[in-house]
Amino acid sequence: MYQTKQALDVLVQQIDQKVKQIEENLGAKSAKDFSEYCEQCGVITGLLTARRNIIDLTKNMENSDE
């Protein structure tokens, strides 16, 4: 269980890094047009949804052990 939690924590950190990278790129006006901007916003939304699901899964796993 502990190794699984560690793996999930690493995954959350990787997602956070990717979101930060995309946000910095958007802040630097890297999107060529509005369509690309919307696409990158969608990627962020998807990553944050995955992050939230992973955190919920981790909490459920912790609660099931009690």
N, CA, C and O atoms as a Tripos MOL2 file, in Angstrom:
@<TRIPOS>MOLECULE
protein
  264   263    66     0     0
PROTEIN
NO_CHARGES

@<TRIPOS>ATOM
      1 N           0.8260   -1.2010    0.0000 N.3       1 MET1
      2 CA          0.0000    0.0000    0.0000 C.3       1 MET1
      3 C           0.8640    1.2570    0.0000 C.2       1 MET1
      4 O           0.5800    2.2190   -0.7140 O.2       1 MET1
      5 N           1.9280    1.2360    0.8140 N.am      2 TYR2
      6 CA          2.7850    2.4170    0.9110 C.3       2 TYR2
      7 C           3.4270    2.7450   -0.4330 C.2       2 TYR2
      8 O           3.5220    3.9140   -0.8060 O.2       2 TYR2
      9 N           3.8730    1.7090   -1.1730 N.am      3 GLN3
     10 CA          4.4950    1.9350   -2.4760 C.3       3 GLN3
     11 C           3.4890    2.4910   -3.4730 C.2       3 GLN3
     12 O           3.8320    3.3210   -4.3150 O.2       3 GLN3
     13 N           2.2470    2.0300   -3.3740 N.am      4 THR4
     14 CA          1.2100    2.5430   -4.2620 C.3       4 THR4
     15 C           0.9640    4.0130   -3.9880 C.2       4 THR4
     16 O           0.8340    4.8050   -4.9210 O.2       4 THR4
     17 N           0.8970    4.3870   -2.7090 N.am      5 LYS5
     18 CA          0.6760    5.7920   -2.3500 C.3       5 LYS5
     19 C           1.8380    6.6470   -2.8440 C.2       5 LYS5
     20 O           1.6360    7.7500   -3.3500 O.2       5 LYS5
     21 N           3.0520    6.1320   -2.6940 N.am      6 GLN6
     22 CA          4.2140    6.8790   -3.1900 C.3       6 GLN6
     23 C           4.1340    7.0790   -4.7020 C.2       6 GLN6
     24 O           4.4260    8.1650   -5.2040 O.2       6 GLN6
     25 N           3.7440    6.0420   -5.4180 N.am      7 ALA7
     26 CA          3.6280    6.1330   -6.8750 C.3       7 ALA7
     27 C           2.5640    7.1580   -7.2640 C.2       7 ALA7
     28 O           2.7620    7.9430   -8.1910 O.2       7 ALA7
     29 N           1.4430    7.1470   -6.5560 N.am      8 LEU8
     30 CA          0.3770    8.1040   -6.8490 C.3       8 LEU8
     31 C           0.8210    9.5230   -6.5190 C.2       8 LEU8
     32 O           0.4740   10.4610   -7.2360 O.2       8 LEU8
     33 N           1.5820    9.6920   -5.4450 N.am      9 ASP9
     34 CA          2.1050   11.0130   -5.0930 C.3       9 ASP9
     35 C           3.0460   11.5360   -6.1730 C.2       9 ASP9
     36 O           3.0130   12.7190   -6.5100 O.2       9 ASP9
     37 N           3.8840   10.6540   -6.7150 N.am     10 VAL10
     38 CA          4.7970   11.0440   -7.7990 C.3      10 VAL10
     39 C           3.9940   11.4460   -9.0300 C.2      10 VAL10
     40 O           4.3290   12.4210   -9.7020 O.2      10 VAL10
     41 N           2.9550   10.7080   -9.3190 N.am     11 LEU11
     42 CA          2.0960   11.0200  -10.4620 C.3      11 LEU11
     43 C           1.4520   12.3980  -10.3030 C.2      11 LEU11
     44 O           1.3920   13.1690  -11.2600 O.2      11 LEU11
     45 N           0.9760   12.7030   -9.1110 N.am     12 VAL12
     46 CA          0.3790   14.0220   -8.8460 C.3      12 VAL12
     47 C           1.4280   15.1150   -9.0420 C.2      12 VAL12
     48 O           1.1260   16.1630   -9.6130 O.2      12 VAL12
     49 N           2.6480   14.8850   -8.5770 N.am     13 GLN13
     50 CA          3.7200   15.8660   -8.7580 C.3      13 GLN13
     51 C           4.0240   16.0840  -10.2340 C.2      13 GLN13
     52 O           4.2430   17.2170  -10.6620 O.2      13 GLN13
     53 N           4.0390   15.0130  -11.0080 N.am     14 GLN14
     54 CA          4.2980   15.1340  -12.4450 C.3      14 GLN14
     55 C           3.1870   15.9230  -13.1310 C.2      14 GLN14
     56 O           3.4510   16.7410  -14.0130 O.2      14 GLN14
     57 N           1.9570   15.6770  -12.7270 N.am     15 ILE15
     58 CA          0.8290   16.4240  -13.2910 C.3      15 ILE15
     59 C           0.9660   17.8960  -12.9400 C.2      15 ILE15
     60 O           0.7740   18.7590  -13.7970 O.2      15 ILE15
     61 N           1.2980   18.1930  -11.6780 N.am     16 ASP16
     62 CA          1.4810   19.5870  -11.2610 C.3      16 ASP16
     63 C           2.5600   20.2800  -12.0840 C.2      16 ASP16
     64 O           2.4030   21.4370  -12.4740 O.2      16 ASP16
     65 N           3.6500   19.5770  -12.3450 N.am     17 GLN17
     66 CA          4.7380   20.1500  -13.1460 C.3      17 GLN17
     67 C           4.2860   20.4360  -14.5750 C.2      17 GLN17
     68 O           4.6200   21.4790  -15.1370 O.2      17 GLN17
     69 N           3.5330   19.5190  -15.1580 N.am     18 LYS18
     70 CA          3.0570   19.7010  -16.5280 C.3      18 LYS18
     71 C           2.0820   20.8710  -16.6180 C.2      18 LYS18
     72 O           2.1440   21.6690  -17.5540 O.2      18 LYS18
     73 N           1.1800   20.9700  -15.6370 N.am     19 VAL19
     74 CA          0.2270   22.0910  -15.6220 C.3      19 VAL19
     75 C           0.9890   23.4090  -15.5060 C.2      19 VAL19
     76 O           0.6810   24.3710  -16.2090 O.2      19 VAL19
     77 N           1.9790   23.4510  -14.6210 N.am     20 LYS20
     78 CA          2.7650   24.6760  -14.4450 C.3      20 LYS20
     79 C           3.4850   25.0420  -15.7390 C.2      20 LYS20
     80 O           3.5410   26.2140  -16.1130 O.2      20 LYS20
     81 N           4.0380   24.0330  -16.4250 N.am     21 GLN21
     82 CA          4.7400   24.2740  -17.6860 C.3      21 GLN21
     83 C           3.7920   24.8690  -18.7350 C.2      21 GLN21
     84 O           4.1390   25.8300  -19.4220 O.2      21 GLN21
     85 N           2.6060   24.2940  -18.8490 N.am     22 ILE22
     86 CA          1.6400   24.7980  -19.8360 C.3      22 ILE22
     87 C           1.2090   26.2180  -19.4710 C.2      22 ILE22
     88 O           1.1100   27.0840  -20.3400 O.2      22 ILE22
     89 N           0.9550   26.4510  -18.1860 N.am     23 GLU23
     90 CA          0.5590   27.7970  -17.7480 C.3      23 GLU23
     91 C           1.6410   28.8270  -18.0630 C.2      23 GLU23
     92 O           1.3450   29.9350  -18.5110 O.2      23 GLU23
     93 N           2.8980   28.4480  -17.8250 N.am     24 GLU24
     94 CA          4.0030   29.3760  -18.1210 C.3      24 GLU24
     95 C           4.0960   29.6490  -19.6150 C.2      24 GLU24
     96 O           4.3360   30.7810  -20.0340 O.2      24 GLU24
     97 N           3.9040   28.6030  -20.4140 N.am     25 ASN25
     98 CA          3.9260   28.7910  -21.8710 C.3      25 ASN25
     99 C           2.7930   29.7020  -22.3240 C.2      25 ASN25
    100 O           2.9960   30.5790  -23.1630 O.2      25 ASN25
    101 N           1.6190   29.4990  -21.7790 N.am     26 LEU26
    102 CA          0.4960   30.3620  -22.1430 C.3      26 LEU26
    103 C           0.7450   31.7960  -21.6850 C.2      26 LEU26
    104 O           0.4020   32.7510  -22.3810 O.2      26 LEU26
    105 N           1.3430   31.9310  -20.5090 N.am     27 GLY27
    106 CA          1.6700   33.2660  -19.9980 C.3      27 GLY27
    107 C           2.6870   33.9810  -20.8710 C.2      27 GLY27
    108 O           2.7170   35.2100  -20.9330 O.2      27 GLY27
    109 N           3.5180   33.1990  -21.5410 N.am     28 ALA28
    110 CA          4.5210   33.7740  -22.4420 C.3      28 ALA28
    111 C           3.9670   33.9530  -23.8540 C.2      28 ALA28
    112 O           4.7080   34.2370  -24.7950 O.2      28 ALA28
    113 N           2.6590   33.7840  -23.9830 N.am     29 LYS29
    114 CA          1.9600   33.9660  -25.2650 C.3      29 LYS29
    115 C           2.4710   33.0080  -26.3500 C.2      29 LYS29
    116 O           2.6980   33.4040  -27.4930 O.2      29 LYS29
    117 N           2.6460   31.7380  -25.9600 N.am     30 SER30
    118 CA          3.1580   30.7570  -26.9120 C.3      30 SER30
    119 C           2.0830   30.2280  -27.8560 C.2      30 SER30
    120 O           2.4030   29.6560  -28.8970 O.2      30 SER30
    121 N           0.8230   30.4110  -27.5050 N.am     31 ALA31
    122 CA         -0.2590   29.9340  -28.3670 C.3      31 ALA31
    123 C          -0.2830   30.7720  -29.6460 C.2      31 ALA31
    124 O          -0.2760   32.0020  -29.6010 O.2      31 ALA31
    125 N          -0.3120   30.0830  -30.7780 N.am     32 LYS32
    126 CA         -0.2790   30.7740  -32.0660 C.3      32 LYS32
    127 C          -1.5920   31.4640  -32.3840 C.2      32 LYS32
    128 O          -1.6240   32.5000  -33.0480 O.2      32 LYS32
    129 N          -2.6970   30.8610  -31.8920 N.am     33 ASP33
    130 CA         -4.0180   31.4330  -32.1480 C.3      33 ASP33
    131 C          -4.9720   31.0000  -31.0280 C.2      33 ASP33
    132 O          -4.5970   30.2650  -30.1150 O.2      33 ASP33
    133 N          -6.1860   31.4710  -31.1270 N.am     34 PHE34
    134 CA         -7.1700   31.1950  -30.0810 C.3      34 PHE34
    135 C          -7.4880   29.7070  -29.9930 C.2      34 PHE34
    136 O          -7.7390   29.1850  -28.9070 O.2      34 PHE34
    137 N          -7.4760   29.0360  -31.1180 N.am     35 SER35
    138 CA         -7.7510   27.6000  -31.1410 C.3      35 SER35
    139 C          -6.6980   26.8270  -30.3400 C.2      35 SER35
    140 O          -7.0330   25.9300  -29.5650 O.2      35 SER35
    141 N          -5.4500   27.1740  -30.5300 N.am     36 GLU36
    142 CA         -4.3700   26.5100  -29.7870 C.3      36 GLU36
    143 C          -4.4670   26.8430  -28.2980 C.2      36 GLU36
    144 O          -4.2190   25.9920  -27.4450 O.2      36 GLU36
    145 N          -4.8280   28.0890  -28.0000 N.am     37 TYR37
    146 CA         -5.0260   28.4940  -26.5980 C.3      37 TYR37
    147 C          -6.1170   27.6370  -25.9480 C.2      37 TYR37
    148 O          -5.9420   27.1330  -24.8390 O.2      37 TYR37
    149 N          -7.2310   27.4800  -26.6430 N.am     38 CYS38
    150 CA         -8.3340   26.6650  -26.1190 C.3      38 CYS38
    151 C          -7.9030   25.2130  -25.9310 C.2      38 CYS38
    152 O          -8.2790   24.5710  -24.9510 O.2      38 CYS38
    153 N          -7.1210   24.7060  -26.8620 N.am     39 GLU39
    154 CA         -6.6300   23.3250  -26.7550 C.3      39 GLU39
    155 C          -5.7780   23.1560  -25.4990 C.2      39 GLU39
    156 O          -5.9330   22.1810  -24.7630 O.2      39 GLU39
    157 N          -4.8800   24.1050  -25.2580 N.am     40 GLN40
    158 CA         -4.0200   24.0240  -24.0780 C.3      40 GLN40
    159 C          -4.8230   24.1580  -22.7800 C.2      40 GLN40
    160 O          -4.5100   23.5080  -21.7830 O.2      40 GLN40
    161 N          -5.8450   24.9920  -22.7980 N.am     41 CYS41
    162 CA         -6.7330   25.1040  -21.6350 C.3      41 CYS41
    163 C          -7.4480   23.7780  -21.3910 C.2      41 CYS41
    164 O          -7.6490   23.3830  -20.2420 O.2      41 CYS41
    165 N          -7.8270   23.0970  -22.4550 N.am     42 GLY42
    166 CA         -8.4650   21.7910  -22.3370 C.3      42 GLY42
    167 C          -7.5230   20.7500  -21.7580 C.2      42 GLY42
    168 O          -7.9340   19.8960  -20.9730 O.2      42 GLY42
    169 N          -6.2540   20.8240  -22.1500 N.am     43 VAL43
    170 CA         -5.2520   19.9070  -21.5990 C.3      43 VAL43
    171 C          -5.1210   20.1390  -20.1020 C.2      43 VAL43
    172 O          -5.0720   19.1840  -19.3260 O.2      43 VAL43
    173 N          -5.0640   21.3970  -19.6930 N.am     44 ILE44
    174 CA         -4.9800   21.7220  -18.2660 C.3      44 ILE44
    175 C          -6.1920   21.1780  -17.5300 C.2      44 ILE44
    176 O          -6.0570   20.5830  -16.4600 O.2      44 ILE44
    177 N          -7.3720   21.3770  -18.0970 N.am     45 THR45
    178 CA         -8.5940   20.8710  -17.4710 C.3      45 THR45
    179 C          -8.5340   19.3550  -17.2990 C.2      45 THR45
    180 O          -8.8910   18.8310  -16.2430 O.2      45 THR45
    181 N          -8.0890   18.6630  -18.3260 N.am     46 GLY46
    182 CA         -7.9730   17.2120  -18.2500 C.3      46 GLY46
    183 C          -6.9680   16.7640  -17.2030 C.2      46 GLY46
    184 O          -7.2240   15.8260  -16.4490 O.2      46 GLY46
    185 N          -5.8270   17.4350  -17.1570 N.am     47 LEU47
    186 CA         -4.8120   17.0850  -16.1620 C.3      47 LEU47
    187 C          -5.3160   17.3300  -14.7450 C.2      47 LEU47
    188 O          -5.0780   16.5150  -13.8530 O.2      47 LEU47
    189 N          -6.0040   18.4340  -14.5310 N.am     48 LEU48
    190 CA         -6.5200   18.7310  -13.1900 C.3      48 LEU48
    191 C          -7.6160   17.7470  -12.7820 C.2      48 LEU48
    192 O          -7.7410   17.4040  -11.6060 O.2      48 LEU48
    193 N          -8.4060   17.2950  -13.7500 N.am     49 THR49
    194 CA         -9.4140   16.2770  -13.4660 C.3      49 THR49
    195 C          -8.7450   14.9680  -13.0620 C.2      49 THR49
    196 O          -9.1520   14.3190  -12.0990 O.2      49 THR49
    197 N          -7.7190   14.5940  -13.8070 N.am     50 ALA50
    198 CA         -6.9700   13.3720  -13.4690 C.3      50 ALA50
    199 C          -6.3340   13.5070  -12.0940 C.2      50 ALA50
    200 O          -6.3480   12.5560  -11.3130 O.2      50 ALA50
    201 N          -5.7820   14.6670  -11.7880 N.am     51 ARG51
    202 CA         -5.1600   14.9100  -10.4790 C.3      51 ARG51
    203 C          -6.1780   14.7330   -9.3600 C.2      51 ARG51
    204 O          -5.9040   14.0850   -8.3500 O.2      51 ARG51
    205 N          -7.3390   15.3090   -9.5510 N.am     52 ARG52
    206 CA         -8.3990   15.2140   -8.5440 C.3      52 ARG52
    207 C          -8.8280   13.7590   -8.3490 C.2      52 ARG52
    208 O          -9.0540   13.3220   -7.2210 O.2      52 ARG52
    209 N          -8.9380   13.0220   -9.4310 N.am     53 ASN53
    210 CA         -9.3110   11.5980   -9.3440 C.3      53 ASN53
    211 C          -8.2510   10.7880   -8.6090 C.2      53 ASN53
    212 O          -8.5810    9.9070   -7.8150 O.2      53 ASN53
    213 N          -6.9900   11.0790   -8.8670 N.am     54 ILE54
    214 CA         -5.9040   10.3640   -8.1930 C.3      54 ILE54
    215 C          -5.9180   10.6600   -6.6990 C.2      54 ILE54
    216 O          -5.7400    9.7560   -5.8820 O.2      54 ILE54
    217 N          -6.1270   11.9110   -6.3430 N.am     55 ILE55
    218 CA         -6.1810   12.2790   -4.9200 C.3      55 ILE55
    219 C          -7.3590   11.5940   -4.2440 C.2      55 ILE55
    220 O          -7.2190   11.0900   -3.1300 O.2      55 ILE55
    221 N          -8.5160   11.5660   -4.8950 N.am     56 ASP56
    222 CA         -9.6860   10.8780   -4.3380 C.3      56 ASP56
    223 C          -9.4120    9.3870   -4.1620 C.2      56 ASP56
    224 O          -9.7870    8.7960   -3.1490 O.2      56 ASP56
    225 N          -8.7620    8.7890   -5.1440 N.am     57 LEU57
    226 CA         -8.4220    7.3700   -5.0660 C.3      57 LEU57
    227 C          -7.4860    7.1060   -3.8900 C.2      57 LEU57
    228 O          -7.6630    6.1350   -3.1550 O.2      57 LEU57
    229 N          -6.4980    7.9660   -3.7170 N.am     58 THR58
    230 CA         -5.5590    7.8220   -2.6200 C.3      58 THR58
    231 C          -6.2820    7.9080   -1.2740 C.2      58 THR58
    232 O          -6.0150    7.1160   -0.3700 O.2      58 THR58
    233 N          -7.1880    8.8600   -1.1470 N.am     59 LYS59
    234 CA         -7.9500    8.9980    0.1090 C.3      59 LYS59
    235 C          -8.8180    7.7840    0.3580 C.2      59 LYS59
    236 O          -8.9100    7.3120    1.4910 O.2      59 LYS59
    237 N          -9.4600    7.2660   -0.6890 N.am     60 ASN60
    238 CA        -10.2890    6.0830   -0.5420 C.3      60 ASN60
    239 C          -9.4620    4.8750   -0.1240 C.2      60 ASN60
    240 O          -9.9020    4.0700    0.6980 O.2      60 ASN60
    241 N          -8.2720    4.7480   -0.6860 N.am     61 MET61
    242 CA         -7.3870    3.6420   -0.3080 C.3      61 MET61
    243 C          -6.9660    3.7520    1.1500 C.2      61 MET61
    244 O          -6.9140    2.7510    1.8650 O.2      61 MET61
    245 N          -6.6680    4.9700    1.5850 N.am     62 GLU62
    246 CA         -6.2690    5.1860    2.9800 C.3      62 GLU62
    247 C          -7.4300    4.8530    3.9250 C.2      62 GLU62
    248 O          -7.2300    4.2310    4.9690 O.2      62 GLU62
    249 N          -8.6390    5.2700    3.5530 N.am     63 ASN63
    250 CA         -9.8050    5.0210    4.3970 C.3      63 ASN63
    251 C         -10.1750    3.5520    4.4470 C.2      63 ASN63
    252 O         -10.7020    3.0820    5.4550 O.2      63 ASN63
    253 N          -9.9060    2.8180    3.3750 N.am     64 SER64
    254 CA        -10.2700    1.4030    3.3490 C.3      64 SER64
    255 C          -9.3300    0.5660    4.2280 C.2      64 SER64
    256 O          -9.6780   -0.5430    4.6320 O.2      64 SER64
    257 N          -8.1470    1.0980    4.5180 N.am     65 ASP65
    258 CA         -7.1980    0.4000    5.3660 C.3      65 ASP65
    259 C          -7.5190    0.5520    6.8450 C.2      65 ASP65
    260 O          -7.0430   -0.2330    7.6650 O.2      65 ASP65
    261 N          -8.3030    1.5320    7.1860 N.am     66 GLU66
    262 CA         -8.6160    1.7960    8.5950 C.3      66 GLU66
    263 C          -9.6430    0.8470    9.1300 C.2      66 GLU66
    264 O         -10.0150    0.9360   10.3000 O.2      66 GLU66
@<TRIPOS>BOND
     1     1     2 1
     2     2     3 1
     3     3     4 2
     4     3     5 am
     5     5     6 1
     6     6     7 1
     7     7     8 2
     8     7     9 am
     9     9    10 1
    10    10    11 1
    11    11    12 2
    12    11    13 am
    13    13    14 1
    14    14    15 1
    15    15    16 2
    16    15    17 am
    17    17    18 1
    18    18    19 1
    19    19    20 2
    20    19    21 am
    21    21    22 1
    22    22    23 1
    23    23    24 2
    24    23    25 am
    25    25    26 1
    26    26    27 1
    27    27    28 2
    28    27    29 am
    29    29    30 1
    30    30    31 1
    31    31    32 2
    32    31    33 am
    33    33    34 1
    34    34    35 1
    35    35    36 2
    36    35    37 am
    37    37    38 1
    38    38    39 1
    39    39    40 2
    40    39    41 am
    41    41    42 1
    42    42    43 1
    43    43    44 2
    44    43    45 am
    45    45    46 1
    46    46    47 1
    47    47    48 2
    48    47    49 am
    49    49    50 1
    50    50    51 1
    51    51    52 2
    52    51    53 am
    53    53    54 1
    54    54    55 1
    55    55    56 2
    56    55    57 am
    57    57    58 1
    58    58    59 1
    59    59    60 2
    60    59    61 am
    61    61    62 1
    62    62    63 1
    63    63    64 2
    64    63    65 am
    65    65    66 1
    66    66    67 1
    67    67    68 2
    68    67    69 am
    69    69    70 1
    70    70    71 1
    71    71    72 2
    72    71    73 am
    73    73    74 1
    74    74    75 1
    75    75    76 2
    76    75    77 am
    77    77    78 1
    78    78    79 1
    79    79    80 2
    80    79    81 am
    81    81    82 1
    82    82    83 1
    83    83    84 2
    84    83    85 am
    85    85    86 1
    86    86    87 1
    87    87    88 2
    88    87    89 am
    89    89    90 1
    90    90    91 1
    91    91    92 2
    92    91    93 am
    93    93    94 1
    94    94    95 1
    95    95    96 2
    96    95    97 am
    97    97    98 1
    98    98    99 1
    99    99   100 2
   100    99   101 am
   101   101   102 1
   102   102   103 1
   103   103   104 2
   104   103   105 am
   105   105   106 1
   106   106   107 1
   107   107   108 2
   108   107   109 am
   109   109   110 1
   110   110   111 1
   111   111   112 2
   112   111   113 am
   113   113   114 1
   114   114   115 1
   115   115   116 2
   116   115   117 am
   117   117   118 1
   118   118   119 1
   119   119   120 2
   120   119   121 am
   121   121   122 1
   122   122   123 1
   123   123   124 2
   124   123   125 am
   125   125   126 1
   126   126   127 1
   127   127   128 2
   128   127   129 am
   129   129   130 1
   130   130   131 1
   131   131   132 2
   132   131   133 am
   133   133   134 1
   134   134   135 1
   135   135   136 2
   136   135   137 am
   137   137   138 1
   138   138   139 1
   139   139   140 2
   140   139   141 am
   141   141   142 1
   142   142   143 1
   143   143   144 2
   144   143   145 am
   145   145   146 1
   146   146   147 1
   147   147   148 2
   148   147   149 am
   149   149   150 1
   150   150   151 1
   151   151   152 2
   152   151   153 am
   153   153   154 1
   154   154   155 1
   155   155   156 2
   156   155   157 am
   157   157   158 1
   158   158   159 1
   159   159   160 2
   160   159   161 am
   161   161   162 1
   162   162   163 1
   163   163   164 2
   164   163   165 am
   165   165   166 1
   166   166   167 1
   167   167   168 2
   168   167   169 am
   169   169   170 1
   170   170   171 1
   171   171   172 2
   172   171   173 am
   173   173   174 1
   174   174   175 1
   175   175   176 2
   176   175   177 am
   177   177   178 1
   178   178   179 1
   179   179   180 2
   180   179   181 am
   181   181   182 1
   182   182   183 1
   183   183   184 2
   184   183   185 am
   185   185   186 1
   186   186   187 1
   187   187   188 2
   188   187   189 am
   189   189   190 1
   190   190   191 1
   191   191   192 2
   192   191   193 am
   193   193   194 1
   194   194   195 1
   195   195   196 2
   196   195   197 am
   197   197   198 1
   198   198   199 1
   199   199   200 2
   200   199   201 am
   201   201   202 1
   202   202   203 1
   203   203   204 2
   204   203   205 am
   205   205   206 1
   206   206   207 1
   207   207   208 2
   208   207   209 am
   209   209   210 1
   210   210   211 1
   211   211   212 2
   212   211   213 am
   213   213   214 1
   214   214   215 1
   215   215   216 2
   216   215   217 am
   217   217   218 1
   218   218   219 1
   219   219   220 2
   220   219   221 am
   221   221   222 1
   222   222   223 1
   223   223   224 2
   224   223   225 am
   225   225   226 1
   226   226   227 1
   227   227   228 2
   228   227   229 am
   229   229   230 1
   230   230   231 1
   231   231   232 2
   232   231   233 am
   233   233   234 1
   234   234   235 1
   235   235   236 2
   236   235   237 am
   237   237   238 1
   238   238   239 1
   239   239   240 2
   240   239   241 am
   241   241   242 1
   242   242   243 1
   243   243   244 2
   244   243   245 am
   245   245   246 1
   246   246   247 1
   247   247   248 2
   248   247   249 am
   249   249   250 1
   250   250   251 1
   251   251   252 2
   252   251   253 am
   253   253   254 1
   254   254   255 1
   255   255   256 2
   256   255   257 am
   257   257   258 1
   258   258   259 1
   259   259   260 2
   260   259   261 am
   261   261   262 1
   262   262   263 1
   263   263   264 2
@<TRIPOS>SUBSTRUCTURE
     1 MET1         2 RESIDUE 1 A MET
     2 TYR2         6 RESIDUE 1 A TYR
     3 GLN3        10 RESIDUE 1 A GLN
     4 THR4        14 RESIDUE 1 A THR
     5 LYS5        18 RESIDUE 1 A LYS
     6 GLN6        22 RESIDUE 1 A GLN
     7 ALA7        26 RESIDUE 1 A ALA
     8 LEU8        30 RESIDUE 1 A LEU
     9 ASP9        34 RESIDUE 1 A ASP
    10 VAL10       38 RESIDUE 1 A VAL
    11 LEU11       42 RESIDUE 1 A LEU
    12 VAL12       46 RESIDUE 1 A VAL
    13 GLN13       50 RESIDUE 1 A GLN
    14 GLN14       54 RESIDUE 1 A GLN
    15 ILE15       58 RESIDUE 1 A ILE
    16 ASP16       62 RESIDUE 1 A ASP
    17 GLN17       66 RESIDUE 1 A GLN
    18 LYS18       70 RESIDUE 1 A LYS
    19 VAL19       74 RESIDUE 1 A VAL
    20 LYS20       78 RESIDUE 1 A LYS
    21 GLN21       82 RESIDUE 1 A GLN
    22 ILE22       86 RESIDUE 1 A ILE
    23 GLU23       90 RESIDUE 1 A GLU
    24 GLU24       94 RESIDUE 1 A GLU
    25 ASN25       98 RESIDUE 1 A ASN
    26 LEU26      102 RESIDUE 1 A LEU
    27 GLY27      106 RESIDUE 1 A GLY
    28 ALA28      110 RESIDUE 1 A ALA
    29 LYS29      114 RESIDUE 1 A LYS
    30 SER30      118 RESIDUE 1 A SER
    31 ALA31      122 RESIDUE 1 A ALA
    32 LYS32      126 RESIDUE 1 A LYS
    33 ASP33      130 RESIDUE 1 A ASP
    34 PHE34      134 RESIDUE 1 A PHE
    35 SER35      138 RESIDUE 1 A SER
    36 GLU36      142 RESIDUE 1 A GLU
    37 TYR37      146 RESIDUE 1 A TYR
    38 CYS38      150 RESIDUE 1 A CYS
    39 GLU39      154 RESIDUE 1 A GLU
    40 GLN40      158 RESIDUE 1 A GLN
    41 CYS41      162 RESIDUE 1 A CYS
    42 GLY42      166 RESIDUE 1 A GLY
    43 VAL43      170 RESIDUE 1 A VAL
    44 ILE44      174 RESIDUE 1 A ILE
    45 THR45      178 RESIDUE 1 A THR
    46 GLY46      182 RESIDUE 1 A GLY
    47 LEU47      186 RESIDUE 1 A LEU
    48 LEU48      190 RESIDUE 1 A LEU
    49 THR49      194 RESIDUE 1 A THR
    50 ALA50      198 RESIDUE 1 A ALA
    51 ARG51      202 RESIDUE 1 A ARG
    52 ARG52      206 RESIDUE 1 A ARG
    53 ASN53      210 RESIDUE 1 A ASN
    54 ILE54      214 RESIDUE 1 A ILE
    55 ILE55      218 RESIDUE 1 A ILE
    56 ASP56      222 RESIDUE 1 A ASP
    57 LEU57      226 RESIDUE 1 A LEU
    58 THR58      230 RESIDUE 1 A THR
    59 LYS59      234 RESIDUE 1 A LYS
    60 ASN60      238 RESIDUE 1 A ASN
    61 MET61      242 RESIDUE 1 A MET
    62 GLU62      246 RESIDUE 1 A GLU
    63 ASN63      250 RESIDUE 1 A ASN
    64 SER64      254 RESIDUE 1 A SER
    65 ASP65      258 RESIDUE 1 A ASP
    66 GLU66      262 RESIDUE 1 A GLU
